[in-house]
Amino acid sequence: MANLCMAGLEKLKSILLTTGNTKLAEISGRDRVYWKPFEERSVRLENAPADLADQNRSVVYPAAYLYAARMENLQRQKFTGFSGPVQLVAEVRCSGERFEGLERELCSYVEAVTGALAANTGSWGEGLSYGGDFTVKFEPVKVGGRNFLHSARVEVAVQACG
């Protein structure tokens, strides 16, 4: 079962680094604002709170922390060990010396993430499929990162069978 989570997280990372950056470039052109693309080292497969991540390593912003939040074995597909939804989370974090402008920046990154997800509905391979559902939860600006930190959780329901 855990391999389904890791396969989903690896696929989500690939989507952010390819389609997500393409969508971000489109948003940058539309808004006439340069938004730094996601980098390999800024998209991490871990569930670490921002303050802990900032204290223990050099964090590159904008950052996306990808992790599995929940699995539910509903046995929708008989004769398999697992079949049901896996909830993946892409927590997008933006940081700056001032909190002015962080809302716009974060919204642009969330738009890029959700646009990339919309472009990647269907089979993700390895027994995973994505139907297009997501939920976004915005957090208030707080102290952290490069003085101020703003984040949003994009929750994605992927159907898994394996």
Contacts in CASP RR format, 6 or more apart in sequence:
PFRMAT RR
TARGET T0000
AUTHOR 0000-0000-0000
METHOD contacts of the structure
MODEL  1
MANLCMAGLEKLKSILLTTGNTKLAEISGRDRVYWKPFEERSVRLENAPA
DLADQNRSVVYPAAYLYAARMENLQRQKFTGFSGPVQLVAEVRCSGERFE
GLERELCSYVEAVTGALAANTGSWGEGLSYGGDFTVKFEPVKVGGRNFLH
SARVEVAVQACG
1 71 0 8 1.000
1 73 0 8 1.000
1 81 0 8 1.000
1 82 0 8 1.000
4 71 0 8 1.000
4 82 0 8 1.000
4 86 0 8 1.000
4 126 0 8 1.000
4 127 0 8 1.000
4 128 0 8 1.000
4 160 0 8 1.000
4 162 0 8 1.000
5 68 0 8 1.000
5 71 0 8 1.000
5 86 0 8 1.000
5 88 0 8 1.000
6 45 0 8 1.000
7 124 0 8 1.000
7 125 0 8 1.000
7 126 0 8 1.000
7 127 0 8 1.000
7 128 0 8 1.000
8 68 0 8 1.000
8 86 0 8 1.000
8 88 0 8 1.000
8 124 0 8 1.000
8 126 0 8 1.000
8 128 0 8 1.000
8 158 0 8 1.000
8 160 0 8 1.000
9 45 0 8 1.000
9 66 0 8 1.000
9 67 0 8 1.000
9 68 0 8 1.000
9 88 0 8 1.000
10 45 0 8 1.000
11 124 0 8 1.000
11 125 0 8 1.000
11 126 0 8 1.000
11 128 0 8 1.000
12 66 0 8 1.000
12 88 0 8 1.000
12 90 0 8 1.000
12 156 0 8 1.000
13 43 0 8 1.000
13 45 0 8 1.000
13 66 0 8 1.000
15 116 0 8 1.000
15 117 0 8 1.000
15 120 0 8 1.000
16 38 0 8 1.000
16 43 0 8 1.000
16 64 0 8 1.000
16 66 0 8 1.000
16 90 0 8 1.000
16 113 0 8 1.000
16 116 0 8 1.000
17 38 0 8 1.000
17 40 0 8 1.000
17 43 0 8 1.000
18 116 0 8 1.000
19 115 0 8 1.000
19 116 0 8 1.000
19 119 0 8 1.000
19 120 0 8 1.000
20 38 0 8 1.000
20 112 0 8 1.000
20 113 0 8 1.000
20 115 0 8 1.000
20 116 0 8 1.000
21 37 0 8 1.000
21 38 0 8 1.000
21 112 0 8 1.000
22 116 0 8 1.000
23 111 0 8 1.000
23 112 0 8 1.000
23 113 0 8 1.000
23 115 0 8 1.000
23 116 0 8 1.000
23 119 0 8 1.000
24 35 0 8 1.000
24 37 0 8 1.000
24 38 0 8 1.000
24 108 0 8 1.000
24 109 0 8 1.000
24 112 0 8 1.000
25 37 0 8 1.000
27 35 0 8 1.000
27 108 0 8 1.000
27 111 0 8 1.000
27 112 0 8 1.000
28 34 0 8 1.000
28 35 0 8 1.000
28 108 0 8 1.000
31 108 0 8 1.000
33 104 0 8 1.000
33 108 0 8 1.000
35 62 0 8 1.000
35 105 0 8 1.000
35 108 0 8 1.000
35 109 0 8 1.000
35 112 0 8 1.000
36 62 0 8 1.000
38 62 0 8 1.000
38 64 0 8 1.000
39 60 0 8 1.000
41 60 0 8 1.000
42 59 0 8 1.000
42 60 0 8 1.000
42 61 0 8 1.000
42 62 0 8 1.000
42 63 0 8 1.000
42 64 0 8 1.000
43 63 0 8 1.000
43 64 0 8 1.000
43 66 0 8 1.000
44 53 0 8 1.000
44 63 0 8 1.000
44 64 0 8 1.000
44 65 0 8 1.000
44 66 0 8 1.000
45 66 0 8 1.000
45 67 0 8 1.000
46 53 0 8 1.000
46 65 0 8 1.000
46 66 0 8 1.000
46 67 0 8 1.000
47 65 0 8 1.000
47 67 0 8 1.000
47 89 0 8 1.000
48 65 0 8 1.000
50 93 0 8 1.000
50 144 0 8 1.000
50 145 0 8 1.000
50 149 0 8 1.000
50 151 0 8 1.000
51 144 0 8 1.000
53 59 0 8 1.000
53 63 0 8 1.000
53 65 0 8 1.000
54 144 0 8 1.000
54 145 0 8 1.000
59 95 0 8 1.000
59 145 0 8 1.000
61 93 0 8 1.000
61 94 0 8 1.000
61 95 0 8 1.000
61 96 0 8 1.000
61 145 0 8 1.000
61 146 0 8 1.000
62 92 0 8 1.000
62 93 0 8 1.000
62 94 0 8 1.000
62 95 0 8 1.000
62 105 0 8 1.000
62 109 0 8 1.000
63 92 0 8 1.000
63 93 0 8 1.000
64 90 0 8 1.000
64 91 0 8 1.000
64 92 0 8 1.000
64 93 0 8 1.000
64 113 0 8 1.000
65 89 0 8 1.000
65 90 0 8 1.000
65 91 0 8 1.000
65 93 0 8 1.000
66 88 0 8 1.000
66 89 0 8 1.000
66 90 0 8 1.000
66 91 0 8 1.000
67 88 0 8 1.000
67 89 0 8 1.000
67 91 0 8 1.000
68 86 0 8 1.000
68 87 0 8 1.000
68 88 0 8 1.000
68 89 0 8 1.000
69 87 0 8 1.000
69 88 0 8 1.000
69 89 0 8 1.000
69 155 0 8 1.000
70 85 0 8 1.000
70 86 0 8 1.000
70 87 0 8 1.000
71 82 0 8 1.000
71 84 0 8 1.000
71 85 0 8 1.000
71 86 0 8 1.000
71 87 0 8 1.000
71 160 0 8 1.000
72 84 0 8 1.000
72 85 0 8 1.000
72 86 0 8 1.000
73 81 0 8 1.000
73 82 0 8 1.000
73 83 0 8 1.000
73 84 0 8 1.000
74 83 0 8 1.000
74 84 0 8 1.000
74 85 0 8 1.000
75 83 0 8 1.000
75 84 0 8 1.000
76 83 0 8 1.000
76 84 0 8 1.000
76 161 0 8 1.000
77 83 0 8 1.000
77 161 0 8 1.000
77 162 0 8 1.000
80 161 0 8 1.000
80 162 0 8 1.000
81 162 0 8 1.000
82 160 0 8 1.000
82 161 0 8 1.000
82 162 0 8 1.000
83 159 0 8 1.000
83 160 0 8 1.000
83 161 0 8 1.000
83 162 0 8 1.000
84 159 0 8 1.000
84 160 0 8 1.000
84 161 0 8 1.000
85 157 0 8 1.000
85 158 0 8 1.000
85 159 0 8 1.000
85 160 0 8 1.000
86 128 0 8 1.000
86 157 0 8 1.000
86 158 0 8 1.000
86 159 0 8 1.000
86 160 0 8 1.000
87 155 0 8 1.000
87 156 0 8 1.000
87 157 0 8 1.000
87 158 0 8 1.000
88 155 0 8 1.000
88 156 0 8 1.000
88 158 0 8 1.000
89 153 0 8 1.000
89 154 0 8 1.000
89 155 0 8 1.000
89 156 0 8 1.000
90 113 0 8 1.000
90 153 0 8 1.000
90 154 0 8 1.000
90 156 0 8 1.000
91 151 0 8 1.000
91 152 0 8 1.000
91 153 0 8 1.000
91 154 0 8 1.000
92 106 0 8 1.000
92 109 0 8 1.000
92 110 0 8 1.000
92 113 0 8 1.000
92 151 0 8 1.000
92 152 0 8 1.000
92 153 0 8 1.000
92 154 0 8 1.000
93 149 0 8 1.000
93 150 0 8 1.000
93 151 0 8 1.000
94 102 0 8 1.000
94 105 0 8 1.000
94 106 0 8 1.000
94 109 0 8 1.000
94 149 0 8 1.000
94 150 0 8 1.000
94 151 0 8 1.000
95 102 0 8 1.000
95 144 0 8 1.000
95 145 0 8 1.000
95 146 0 8 1.000
95 147 0 8 1.000
95 148 0 8 1.000
95 149 0 8 1.000
95 150 0 8 1.000
96 102 0 8 1.000
96 145 0 8 1.000
96 146 0 8 1.000
96 147 0 8 1.000
96 148 0 8 1.000
96 149 0 8 1.000
97 146 0 8 1.000
97 147 0 8 1.000
97 148 0 8 1.000
98 147 0 8 1.000
98 148 0 8 1.000
99 141 0 8 1.000
99 148 0 8 1.000
99 150 0 8 1.000
102 141 0 8 1.000
102 148 0 8 1.000
102 150 0 8 1.000
103 141 0 8 1.000
103 150 0 8 1.000
105 150 0 8 1.000
106 138 0 8 1.000
106 150 0 8 1.000
106 151 0 8 1.000
106 152 0 8 1.000
109 152 0 8 1.000
110 136 0 8 1.000
110 138 0 8 1.000
110 152 0 8 1.000
110 154 0 8 1.000
113 154 0 8 1.000
114 134 0 8 1.000
114 136 0 8 1.000
114 154 0 8 1.000
117 130 0 8 1.000
117 132 0 8 1.000
117 134 0 8 1.000
117 154 0 8 1.000
117 156 0 8 1.000
118 132 0 8 1.000
120 130 0 8 1.000
121 130 0 8 1.000
121 131 0 8 1.000
121 132 0 8 1.000
122 129 0 8 1.000
122 130 0 8 1.000
122 131 0 8 1.000
123 129 0 8 1.000
124 130 0 8 1.000
124 158 0 8 1.000
127 160 0 8 1.000
127 161 0 8 1.000
127 162 0 8 1.000
128 158 0 8 1.000
128 159 0 8 1.000
128 160 0 8 1.000
129 158 0 8 1.000
129 159 0 8 1.000
130 156 0 8 1.000
130 158 0 8 1.000
130 159 0 8 1.000
131 157 0 8 1.000
131 159 0 8 1.000
133 156 0 8 1.000
133 157 0 8 1.000
134 154 0 8 1.000
134 155 0 8 1.000
134 156 0 8 1.000
134 157 0 8 1.000
135 154 0 8 1.000
135 155 0 8 1.000
136 152 0 8 1.000
136 153 0 8 1.000
136 154 0 8 1.000
136 155 0 8 1.000
137 152 0 8 1.000
137 153 0 8 1.000
137 155 0 8 1.000
138 151 0 8 1.000
138 152 0 8 1.000
139 150 0 8 1.000
139 151 0 8 1.000
139 152 0 8 1.000
139 153 0 8 1.000
140 150 0 8 1.000
141 148 0 8 1.000
141 149 0 8 1.000
141 150 0 8 1.000
142 148 0 8 1.000
142 149 0 8 1.000
142 150 0 8 1.000
143 149 0 8 1.000
END
